Amino acid sequence: MALSSFEESFPILSDWVPAILFPSRSDAQVAQVMLGTTASSVMTVVSIVFAILLMTLTLASMQFSPRILVSFVKDRVTQWTLGIFLGTFLYCLCALPAARSAPFAFAPVLTVTGAMLLALASAVGLIFFIHHISQAISVTLIVDRIARETEDVIDDLMPHKRANIHRVPPPTFQATGPEHQVASRVSGYIRFIDTSRLAVLATSYRLRVRVLRRVGQFIPEGVPLFSVSREDRMSRERSAELISAFDIGPARTLQQDVEIGVLQIVDIALRAISPAVNDPSTAINCIDQLGRIMIRWAGREPPPSLLFHPPYVVRVVIPWIGFAGLLDTAFEQIRHYAAGDAVVSLRLLRALDDLASTLASGEMRAELASRGRRIVEGCVAKLGPEEACRLERRLALLEGRSTAPEDSLVGP
């Protein structure tokens, strides 16, 4: 509307458009036909794009996991494509009133040329969208994208690399005396905890805050969310301020929740090894990506569970998922349902061996060896002697790493 009005005020702008693009510069009906045709064509394409998108969402939900639908909806290419189409339609709709035959004829040449360029951009966007959506439903690319997003969460939550030296175990907290519990005012999953805000509020109120549920867990309304050390220093307003440091919603997200990224890949692996699908190659791909995530997680210093201010004065106690808990989420369900599949079980042992080769902690390597023994024990009764022998050989390599000196496995 602004462009056509500007063009009407300064007719010389129409001379900038080559005559080959718009030969009839005085016929308003030509402009109306071009704008109307472009608008109707683009809306037809928009309906096709929405149909393709809905089909993709249905396929991803049924074959992979309903948890990955959020990432499809947030896909930038899809948003850009729909934005270009709808923008082109609205552009043509707003430009149509300017092309008129009465009271005096006016053909917005420059405005129509802009619609032609937008139509060309829409055609290119449609081709790119079809190419992108064909790749987006590839399970290999889906799992790789989830793994990369999960690694980004790990990097943000645990920015410091784990030092390969012996350290004193982190201090543990034991509550002394009664604590006042503050209940959640909504039901949902804890998606994010603003730890710095909690520490500032706890320091200003001169009390200690102990979070009772970690990120990713469900908290019903009325169930205690955290407890404080001094009830006499609490009020309704202060409770509301402390609760505002928690982001609670209906679905888990990858803001601070490393486990949900792992669960998405595990869901895909479990569907792949189910009798209805029977796709061990996809399960192997998922195990490889899970091993990649676990290596990144094990190579970082865990987030602090105790926040102090001033030094040696505990202000906030926050639970985080540990190494054993994340291992359970990543491999236990796959181990259970793949007990009769030698190929998948072998890849599980390899993933554990790859993880053990990056660890300097003997305790962590022993934990991996214990899980490897459970994998072999679950498979021996269901597999033949040849497959069982292959599993035993790979288990022996894993157990060898668990007994090796700490300095012999990880470089400086």
Buried (B, 14 or more C-beta within 10 A) or exposed (E): EEBBEEBBEEEEBBEEBEEEEBEEBEBBEBBBEBBBEBBEBBBEBBEEBEEBBEEBBEEBBEBBBEBBBBBBEEBEBBEBBBEBBBBBBEBBBBBBEBBBEEEEEBBBBBBBBBBBEBBEBBBEBBEEBEEBBEEBBEBEEBBBBBBEEBBEBBEEBBEEEBEBEEEEEEEEEEEEEEBBBBBBEBEBBBBBBBBEBBBBBBBEBEBBBBBBBBBBBEBEEEEBBBBBBEEEEBEEEBBEBBBEBBBBEEEBBBBBBBBBBBBBBBBBBBBBBEEEEEBBEBBBBBBBBBBBBBBBBBBBEBBEBEBBEEEEEBBBBBEBBEBEEBBBBBBBBBBEBBBBBBBBBBBBBBBBBBBBBBBBBBEBBBBBBEBBEBBBEBBBEEBEEEBBEBBEEBBEBBBEBBEBEBEEBBEE
